[in-house]
Amino acid sequence: MIETRVILNDLPGKPQLVLDKLTGVLHPAQGEMVPFRGCINRVEENAFCLYAEDGNLMLQLGLQRWPLDGSVVVNYTHDFDKKTTTFLIGDFSIEYEAWWAFDPTYNKFAPERDEDEDPLAYVYALRMNAQRRSELIKRWSV
């Protein structure tokens, strides 16, 4: 069954929020009997909601929703000169300051920490790895 509202975890120590998937509106959870299904990742002024739905992972921003099942193009790139990151999903694109922009120890030739430091890099990594998606869907579908 596909729920119209789900509880999403925000950062540790923050209150849980309820996402109304039909309107894209978030509000604090107040003892509602709504299943826990995902998390919120904030980038710039945007709240990207990542949740399990009907055996798939979905990414939602406002009213826009995208499945992470391979049916939608997802891309994640850096512009090292501008110190920006671009995340693209479907026909939506956002460019924002790279997590490493002011890190003097960052080495673009060393193994990347993108996935640990940037929530949209994590989304991209999930899109590229079916086993990780499956494990997360299982955890959020209990």
Legacy VTK file of the C-alpha trace (Angstrom):
# vtk DataFile Version 3.0
C-alpha trace
ASCII
DATASET POLYDATA
POINTS 142 float
0.000 0.000 0.000
1.241 3.467 -0.823
0.757 5.884 2.062
0.022 9.535 1.351
1.906 10.658 4.470
5.143 9.313 5.951
7.421 10.232 8.832
10.921 11.289 7.874
13.917 11.603 10.153
15.750 14.881 10.071
19.212 15.349 11.581
19.923 13.554 14.874
18.425 15.411 17.811
15.885 17.144 15.590
12.174 16.338 15.604
10.730 13.929 13.110
8.677 15.457 10.326
5.648 14.244 8.419
5.704 14.584 4.644
2.380 14.860 2.845
3.493 13.343 -0.441
0.538 14.766 -2.371
1.255 18.385 -1.442
4.978 18.221 -0.649
4.304 19.933 2.683
6.349 19.021 5.776
5.160 19.515 9.345
6.365 18.309 12.766
5.185 14.848 13.783
2.799 15.157 16.713
1.950 11.637 17.805
0.408 10.773 14.458
0.092 7.131 13.458
2.122 7.466 10.282
4.832 4.981 9.235
8.518 5.897 9.358
9.793 5.610 5.798
12.808 7.857 5.169
14.930 10.934 5.821
15.287 14.592 4.899
18.436 16.103 3.457
18.744 19.857 3.263
20.754 21.435 0.455
20.710 25.213 0.195
17.100 26.165 0.970
15.711 22.859 -0.323
14.421 19.919 1.710
15.034 16.747 -0.305
12.917 13.901 1.053
14.186 10.362 0.479
11.785 7.554 1.346
10.674 4.023 0.572
7.456 3.581 -1.357
5.987 0.394 -2.759
9.345 -1.422 -3.026
11.272 1.542 -4.414
13.189 4.579 -3.199
11.722 7.959 -4.052
13.266 11.415 -3.911
10.825 14.277 -3.433
11.301 18.043 -3.455
8.056 19.930 -2.998
5.632 18.413 -5.483
8.358 16.912 -7.669
8.957 13.171 -7.166
11.482 10.879 -8.798
12.023 7.111 -8.458
15.618 5.989 -7.954
15.027 2.801 -9.933
16.933 3.648 -13.103
13.962 5.094 -14.980
15.147 8.677 -14.383
18.558 10.134 -15.261
20.592 11.122 -12.184
23.954 12.881 -12.372
26.347 14.353 -9.807
29.372 16.436 -10.860
31.836 19.001 -9.528
33.201 22.123 -11.188
36.618 22.347 -9.544
37.293 25.862 -10.838
34.020 27.320 -9.538
34.042 25.069 -6.431
30.463 24.036 -7.090
28.511 20.818 -7.334
25.674 20.124 -9.747
23.025 17.507 -9.022
20.625 16.575 -11.788
17.604 14.310 -11.580
15.137 14.102 -14.436
14.561 17.648 -15.654
15.555 19.235 -12.318
19.055 20.570 -11.711
20.632 22.411 -8.781
24.098 23.952 -8.576
25.445 24.705 -5.115
28.691 25.328 -3.272
30.741 22.137 -3.058
31.189 20.667 0.412
34.971 20.934 -0.005
35.017 24.546 -1.269
36.814 25.850 1.832
38.700 22.698 2.842
42.410 23.379 2.258
43.190 19.667 2.711
40.848 18.542 -0.071
42.633 16.751 -2.897
40.535 16.132 -5.996
42.839 13.253 -6.938
42.427 11.413 -3.603
39.583 8.999 -2.901
36.405 11.002 -2.594
34.337 11.575 0.519
31.401 12.988 -1.422
28.942 10.378 -0.215
29.784 11.077 3.436
29.797 14.861 3.119
27.071 15.674 0.585
23.558 14.213 0.902
22.921 14.464 -2.842
26.086 12.465 -3.525
24.571 9.827 -1.233
21.368 9.894 -3.313
23.459 9.490 -6.466
25.354 6.569 -4.921
22.065 4.889 -3.992
20.804 5.311 -7.538
23.933 3.581 -8.825
23.830 0.621 -6.400
20.794 -1.682 -6.462
21.923 -3.680 -3.416
22.213 -0.563 -1.234
18.794 0.629 -2.444
17.317 -2.757 -1.606
18.791 -2.731 1.915
17.467 0.751 2.609
14.031 -0.067 1.197
13.901 -3.143 3.431
14.863 -1.106 6.521
12.309 1.627 5.779
9.491 -0.751 4.804
9.164 -2.589 8.111
LINES 1 143
142 0 1 2 3 4 5 6 7 8 9 10 11 12 13 14 15 16 17 18 19 20 21 22 23 24 25 26 27 28 29 30 31 32 33 34 35 36 37 38 39 40 41 42 43 44 45 46 47 48 49 50 51 52 53 54 55 56 57 58 59 60 61 62 63 64 65 66 67 68 69 70 71 72 73 74 75 76 77 78 79 80 81 82 83 84 85 86 87 88 89 90 91 92 93 94 95 96 97 98 99 100 101 102 103 104 105 106 107 108 109 110 111 112 113 114 115 116 117 118 119 120 121 122 123 124 125 126 127 128 129 130 131 132 133 134 135 136 137 138 139 140 141
